Every structure is written in structure tokens, then in C-alpha cells.
């Protein structure tokens, strides 16, 4: 085994050998030139673009939802699987009809029952008979008053007669023309006549009082009937209105119980199948129109500031196939959101919606059978310039001062050159200052390359 001193010796020897090799390589390169690839600065069209992942998207989807809690009939919903075409107004789901009809019959029976009660309450034949009887009583009482009045006239006349007879009998008794017995009889007749007259007066007064009371009876009966009819009829009408509202509600539910497609389109998702109880508001089917297919991409907020509506877009990827698809930016959302990248880094992104060219969209739907939420890539061109001086993006590097630089090849040596950039993309960059057409720049310069180093140039494609 080596001790520590031996290990140090070997380490020193390795470092010395590596340094010797490096010095030798540098010396060789200085004499023969470092091999590099170089390209000419060309004049061509350059595009600045943003490239990002996206997915197919529909601006509008339509939900067929449960209008109220109930059981979904398996017919017709079981026929509408994902991908099934639907027509506007076509029934796509319904509540079990027997449940709806039972509710309608129950509500209709309640309305009919109250209608019958209102009709019965409006029948006042019995009460009208009572009014007629009260009228007859008034007439009878009036006749009774007249009879009492006639009777009191007769009893008053009889009273006055007995009173006069008593006076004559007393006078004649004083002349002994009448006997005591005749006087007593006249007195008795007078007392009896006075009593009858008094009784007839009382009866007459009573009859007059009863007549007055009886005359009020028909009005009282009518008022009673009117109040009863009005009060009861109002209660019954309110109950009938409530029952009618309940009937209208179940009739509306019966109409809503047959759910129709709002569009000509296709079933995107079926959430419910078979006969089962479903709560109100739950989605049964999601429908869409694939002819309105778009692409939605979430761009970094620092990149989306260059994107505007109408910018041309190239849509590509395995799902699209060849050739790529054309599109335009339809909408840039005004608000961003935070999204975690695949590396777990928080990024601020903004949603951009892209309209697909109609002819290309038809090809995607027919040949590629493109659907919703298919993953694609989008390349959004934000700026274009013709006759631009262009170099490979890989030729650029930043200097210690942070400015962009390239290595040019002049007289067989690498020369560091500061440049100013215009438009750029992942592959190319426009040079607005620092280079001219035809200059040679080193593509992908080595980190060890330095200004003034001799180089050997091998051509490279731009």
C-alpha cells in the first residue's frame, strides 16, 4: 500500500503531465492554428418568434345539466357516447317520464280539488233560501203588527164602552134605576176591558219591536253570506293560485325533463349513463363544435409582451403531422397566473389563444382526427425583417462587460468583436452593428479560444 507521501508524488506527477500536454497543445495550436468552424455573415429574412407547448381548445363548450333532482332515463343518454354527432334541438337526455307524469297528476288533482271547492263556495242556493225565508218572516211580522194594531183598536173601543157603561150604571144606581148586581157587572166588565186593552197595547208594542228586528234580518243574512263568500272565496283563490303555481312548476319540469342539444356538434364527454338518481345541476354531457377548434398556449410573461393579436403562428408537432398548420393569434389574456414548471420553478405565464386556418383545421379533423386537449407546439412570429445581417445564435457569447460578442476570422486569427443585436430567435440573430456581409464568424467557439489565436477554418453551414 502507498503511504501519503507516495500519493502526493503521484498527484504532482499527474498535474505536471497534464500541464505539459496543455502547453504542447497550445504550442501546436499556435503554430498550426486551432481548428474552428466558420460561417459567413449573410443577408436574409429573419423572424423573431416565441415557441411554446400548447393544446387544442374550444372557446365555447356546452353543458347539458340536470335541471332538478331526479332519475335519468337510460334512453336516450346511453346512445350518446363520446364522439357521437348531435343536432341542435335533438333530445340527448331525459328524466324518467313516469316520475314526471306522477308529479303532474298530483299537482293537477290539487288544482281540481280547489276549483271544486271554489265552485261549491259560490253556490248560495241554501243561503238564498234563508234570505227568502227572512223576507217572508218580515212580511208575516208586518201582518202581525197590523193585526195587533186592529186588535188594540177593538180593545180600546171595548174599554171605552165599558168605561161609559160603568159611569151610566153608577149614575142610575144612585137613582136606584140599576141594581148593585148590575153595577158590579159593569165594574167587572170595565176592569176586564181595561186589562185586555193593556195587554193588547203590550202585544202591539212587542210586535212593533219584533217587526223592527225582523226587518233587519234579511240584511244581516245577506251581509253574512257576502262576508262568508268573500272571506272563503279569497282563501280558496289563494290556495288555488298556490296549487296552480305548483302545477305550472311540475309542467315546466316535465318540459325541462327532456334535455335537448343546444348546438350542432359532438359529444365531448359523457358524465352519466344508465338509470340513476342525479342531483340538480350535475353535468350529464359536455358538447362542443370541433369546427371551432383553437389552440391555447401559456407563454412566459416576459415573452408574451411581444405577442399581439393577428400575429402569424405555425402549429406543429407529432399530433399535427406534416405539413405544419397555419394560424393567427386570436386573443391574449389580460391577466397572468403562476404555474410550476417541470423542474418545480414558479413561472408567471399568460394564456394566448390561436385560431387555426380553416383549411388546415379541416385537414386536422379529417385526416388526423384531431380532438380536444391534444398537445401541439406553437411558433408565434412576433417580428419579421428582410435583408437582415444574420449569424447563427450559437456564434454569440457575452463578454465580461455583459455585451454580446463574436469571434471573427481575420488573417488566419480569431478576433473578438463586439456586436449589437436586432431580432433573434432560437437559431439565428440579426447583427445591427459590428459586422458586415461576408465576414467570417466562428460558430460555437471553444471556451479556451482567445483573441489573436491562430485558427484553421473549416466551413460550416449557416
TACOR-V784176 format. One record per residue. N is the residue number from 0. SS is DSSP state (@ for helix, = for strand, . for the rest). NEAR is the number of other C-alpha atoms within 12 Angstrom. Layout:
n=N ss=SS near=NEAR
n=N ss=SS near=NEAR
This chain:
n=0 ss=. near=6
n=1 ss=. near=9
n=2 ss=. near=9
n=3 ss=@ near=10
n=4 ss=@ near=11
n=5 ss=@ near=12
n=6 ss=@ near=13
n=7 ss=@ near=13
n=8 ss=@ near=14
n=9 ss=@ near=15
n=10 ss=@ near=14
n=11 ss=@ near=14
n=12 ss=@ near=14
n=13 ss=@ near=14
n=14 ss=@ near=14
n=15 ss=@ near=14
n=16 ss=@ near=14
n=17 ss=@ near=14
n=18 ss=@ near=15
n=19 ss=@ near=15
n=20 ss=@ near=15
n=21 ss=@ near=16
n=22 ss=@ near=14
n=23 ss=@ near=15
n=24 ss=@ near=17
n=25 ss=@ near=21
n=26 ss=@ near=17
n=27 ss=@ near=18
n=28 ss=@ near=24
n=29 ss=@ near=23
n=30 ss=@ near=17
n=31 ss=@ near=18
n=32 ss=. near=24
n=33 ss== near=30
n=34 ss== near=27
n=35 ss== near=30
n=36 ss== near=28
n=37 ss== near=35
n=38 ss== near=31
n=39 ss== near=30
n=40 ss=. near=36
n=41 ss== near=27
n=42 ss== near=24
n=43 ss== near=21
n=44 ss== near=20
n=45 ss== near=30
n=46 ss== near=30
n=47 ss== near=30
n=48 ss== near=32
n=49 ss== near=37
n=50 ss== near=29
n=51 ss== near=31
n=52 ss== near=26
n=53 ss== near=33
n=54 ss== near=30
n=55 ss== near=35
n=56 ss== near=31
n=57 ss== near=28
n=58 ss=. near=22
n=59 ss=. near=20
n=60 ss== near=25
n=61 ss== near=25
n=62 ss== near=28
n=63 ss== near=36
n=64 ss== near=33
n=65 ss=. near=31
n=66 ss=. near=29
n=67 ss=. near=27
n=68 ss=. near=23
n=69 ss== near=29
n=70 ss== near=29
n=71 ss== near=38
n=72 ss=. near=31
n=73 ss=@ near=22
n=74 ss=@ near=23
n=75 ss=@ near=26
n=76 ss=@ near=35
n=77 ss=. near=24
n=78 ss=. near=22
n=79 ss=. near=33
n=80 ss=. near=25
n=81 ss=. near=25
n=82 ss=. near=23
n=83 ss=. near=24
n=84 ss== near=22
n=85 ss== near=30
n=86 ss=. near=20
n=87 ss=. near=19
n=88 ss=. near=15
n=89 ss=. near=22
n=90 ss== near=27
n=91 ss== near=41
n=92 ss== near=41
n=93 ss== near=43
n=94 ss== near=39
n=95 ss=. near=30
n=96 ss=@ near=25
n=97 ss=@ near=17
n=98 ss=@ near=22
n=99 ss=@ near=30
n=100 ss=@ near=21
n=101 ss=@ near=18
n=102 ss=@ near=24
n=103 ss=@ near=27
n=104 ss=@ near=21
n=105 ss=@ near=20
n=106 ss=@ near=26
n=107 ss=@ near=25
n=108 ss=@ near=19
n=109 ss=@ near=24
n=110 ss=@ near=27
n=111 ss=@ near=21
n=112 ss=@ near=20
n=113 ss=@ near=27
n=114 ss=@ near=23
n=115 ss=@ near=18
n=116 ss=@ near=22
n=117 ss=@ near=26
n=118 ss=@ near=18
n=119 ss=@ near=17
n=120 ss=@ near=26
n=121 ss=@ near=24
n=122 ss=. near=17
n=123 ss=. near=20
n=124 ss=@ near=13
n=125 ss=@ near=16
n=126 ss=@ near=23
n=127 ss=@ near=21
n=128 ss=@ near=17
n=129 ss=@ near=21
n=130 ss=@ near=27
n=131 ss=@ near=19
n=132 ss=@ near=19
n=133 ss=@ near=25
n=134 ss=@ near=24
n=135 ss=@ near=19
n=136 ss=@ near=23
n=137 ss=@ near=27
n=138 ss=@ near=21
n=139 ss=@ near=19
n=140 ss=@ near=27
n=141 ss=@ near=24
n=142 ss=@ near=19
n=143 ss=@ near=24
n=144 ss=@ near=28
n=145 ss=@ near=20
n=146 ss=@ near=20
n=147 ss=@ near=27
n=148 ss=@ near=25
n=149 ss=@ near=19
n=150 ss=@ near=25
n=151 ss=@ near=29
n=152 ss=@ near=20
n=153 ss=@ near=21
n=154 ss=@ near=28
n=155 ss=@ near=26
n=156 ss=@ near=20
n=157 ss=@ near=25
n=158 ss=@ near=30
n=159 ss=@ near=23
n=160 ss=@ near=24
n=161 ss=@ near=30
n=162 ss=@ near=27
n=163 ss=@ near=19
n=164 ss=@ near=27
n=165 ss=@ near=27
n=166 ss=@ near=21
n=167 ss=@ near=21
n=168 ss=@ near=28
n=169 ss=@ near=25
n=170 ss=@ near=19
n=171 ss=@ near=18
n=172 ss=@ near=20
n=173 ss=@ near=14
n=174 ss=. near=12
n=175 ss=. near=15
n=176 ss=. near=15
n=177 ss=. near=21
n=178 ss=. near=17
n=179 ss=@ near=19
n=180 ss=@ near=15
n=181 ss=@ near=22
n=182 ss=@ near=26
n=183 ss=@ near=20
n=184 ss=@ near=20
n=185 ss=@ near=29
n=186 ss=@ near=25
n=187 ss=@ near=19
n=188 ss=@ near=25
n=189 ss=@ near=28
n=190 ss=@ near=22
n=191 ss=@ near=22
n=192 ss=@ near=28
n=193 ss=@ near=25
n=194 ss=@ near=20
n=195 ss=@ near=26
n=196 ss=@ near=31
n=197 ss=@ near=22
n=198 ss=@ near=21
n=199 ss=@ near=29
n=200 ss=@ near=25
n=201 ss=@ near=19
n=202 ss=@ near=25
n=203 ss=@ near=29
n=204 ss=@ near=20
n=205 ss=@ near=20
n=206 ss=@ near=28
n=207 ss=@ near=25
n=208 ss=@ near=19
n=209 ss=@ near=23
n=210 ss=@ near=28
n=211 ss=@ near=19
n=212 ss=@ near=19
n=213 ss=@ near=28
n=214 ss=@ near=25
n=215 ss=@ near=20
n=216 ss=@ near=25
n=217 ss=@ near=26
n=218 ss=@ near=20
n=219 ss=@ near=19
n=220 ss=@ near=25
n=221 ss=@ near=24
n=222 ss=@ near=18
n=223 ss=@ near=20
n=224 ss=@ near=26
n=225 ss=@ near=21
n=226 ss=@ near=15
n=227 ss=@ near=20
n=228 ss=@ near=24
n=229 ss=@ near=18
n=230 ss=@ near=18
n=231 ss=@ near=23
n=232 ss=@ near=26
n=233 ss=@ near=20
n=234 ss=@ near=18
n=235 ss=@ near=29
n=236 ss=@ near=25
n=237 ss=@ near=18
n=238 ss=@ near=22
n=239 ss=@ near=28
n=240 ss=@ near=22
n=241 ss=@ near=19
n=242 ss=@ near=26
n=243 ss=@ near=26
n=244 ss=@ near=19
n=245 ss=@ near=23
n=246 ss=@ near=27
n=247 ss=@ near=20
n=248 ss=@ near=21
n=249 ss=@ near=26
n=250 ss=@ near=24
n=251 ss=@ near=19
n=252 ss=@ near=29
n=253 ss=@ near=27
n=254 ss=@ near=21
n=255 ss=@ near=26
n=256 ss=. near=33
n=257 ss== near=31
n=258 ss== near=32
n=259 ss== near=30
n=260 ss=. near=32
n=261 ss=. near=26
n=262 ss=. near=26
n=263 ss=. near=22
n=264 ss== near=29
n=265 ss== near=33
n=266 ss== near=35
n=267 ss== near=30
n=268 ss== near=25
n=269 ss== near=27
n=270 ss=. near=25
n=271 ss=. near=33
n=272 ss=. near=27
n=273 ss=. near=24
n=274 ss=. near=20
n=275 ss== near=19
n=276 ss== near=22
n=277 ss== near=25
n=278 ss=. near=18
n=279 ss=. near=20
n=280 ss=. near=15
n=281 ss=. near=22
n=282 ss== near=25
n=283 ss== near=42
n=284 ss== near=39
n=285 ss== near=34
n=286 ss== near=37
n=287 ss== near=34
n=288 ss=. near=31
n=289 ss=@ near=35
n=290 ss=@ near=31
n=291 ss=@ near=27
n=292 ss== near=34
n=293 ss== near=44
n=294 ss== near=46
n=295 ss== near=38
n=296 ss== near=38
n=297 ss== near=35
n=298 ss== near=36
n=299 ss== near=27
n=300 ss=@ near=25
n=301 ss=@ near=15
n=302 ss=@ near=26
n=303 ss=@ near=33
n=304 ss=. near=22
n=305 ss=. near=22
n=306 ss=. near=35
n=307 ss=. near=26
n=308 ss=. near=23
n=309 ss=. near=21
n=310 ss=. near=31
n=311 ss== near=29
n=312 ss== near=40
n=313 ss== near=34
n=314 ss== near=43
n=315 ss== near=31
n=316 ss=. near=23
n=317 ss=. near=17
n=318 ss=. near=26
n=319 ss=. near=34
n=320 ss=. near=19
n=321 ss=. near=17
n=322 ss=. near=17
n=323 ss=. near=24
n=324 ss== near=34
n=325 ss== near=32
n=326 ss== near=32
n=327 ss== near=31
n=328 ss== near=35
n=329 ss== near=26
n=330 ss== near=25
n=331 ss== near=29
n=332 ss== near=24
n=333 ss== near=16
n=334 ss== near=17
n=335 ss== near=20
n=336 ss== near=17
n=337 ss== near=18
n=338 ss== near=19
n=339 ss== near=14
n=340 ss=. near=14
n=341 ss=. near=8
n=342 ss=. near=8
n=343 ss=. near=9
n=344 ss=. near=10
n=345 ss== near=13
n=346 ss== near=20
n=347 ss== near=20
n=348 ss== near=26
n=349 ss== near=27
n=350 ss== near=33
n=351 ss== near=44
n=352 ss== near=36
n=353 ss== near=43
n=354 ss== near=37
n=355 ss== near=37
n=356 ss=. near=26
n=357 ss=@ near=19
n=358 ss=@ near=16
n=359 ss=@ near=28
n=360 ss=@ near=30
n=361 ss=@ near=23
n=362 ss=@ near=22
n=363 ss=@ near=34
n=364 ss=@ near=25
n=365 ss=@ near=15
n=366 ss=@ near=17
n=367 ss=. near=20
n=368 ss=. near=19
n=369 ss=. near=30
n=370 ss=. near=34
n=371 ss=. near=35
n=372 ss=. near=20
n=373 ss=. near=28
n=374 ss== near=24
n=375 ss== near=32
n=376 ss== near=32
n=377 ss== near=39
n=378 ss== near=36
n=379 ss== near=42
n=380 ss== near=33
n=381 ss== near=29
n=382 ss== near=25
n=383 ss== near=22
n=384 ss== near=23
n=385 ss== near=16
n=386 ss== near=17
n=387 ss== near=27
n=388 ss== near=32
n=389 ss== near=43
n=390 ss== near=49
n=391 ss== near=34
n=392 ss=@ near=31
n=393 ss=@ near=28
n=394 ss=@ near=38
n=395 ss=. near=36
n=396 ss== near=30
n=397 ss== near=22
n=398 ss=. near=18
n=399 ss=. near=9
n=400 ss=. near=9
n=401 ss=. near=12
n=402 ss=. near=17
n=403 ss== near=27
n=404 ss== near=33
n=405 ss== near=42
n=406 ss== near=45
n=407 ss== near=42
n=408 ss== near=38
n=409 ss== near=23
n=410 ss=. near=16
n=411 ss=. near=27
n=412 ss== near=30
n=413 ss== near=34
n=414 ss== near=26
n=415 ss== near=30
n=416 ss== near=31
n=417 ss== near=25
n=418 ss=. near=30
n=419 ss== near=25
n=420 ss== near=29
n=421 ss== near=25
n=422 ss== near=30
n=423 ss== near=31
n=424 ss=. near=27
n=425 ss=. near=21
n=426 ss=. near=21
n=427 ss== near=30
n=428 ss== near=39
n=429 ss== near=40
n=430 ss== near=37
n=431 ss== near=24
n=432 ss== near=20
n=433 ss=. near=26
n=434 ss=. near=31
n=435 ss=. near=22
n=436 ss=. near=22
n=437 ss=. near=18
n=438 ss=. near=26
n=439 ss== near=37
n=440 ss== near=48
n=441 ss== near=45
n=442 ss== near=36
n=443 ss=. near=25
n=444 ss=. near=34
n=445 ss=. near=22
n=446 ss=. near=14
n=447 ss=. near=14
n=448 ss=. near=28
n=449 ss=. near=25
n=450 ss=. near=24
n=451 ss=. near=21
n=452 ss=. near=31
n=453 ss== near=28
n=454 ss== near=34
n=455 ss== near=23
n=456 ss== near=27
n=457 ss== near=20
n=458 ss== near=17
n=459 ss=. near=19
n=460 ss=. near=16
n=461 ss=. near=25
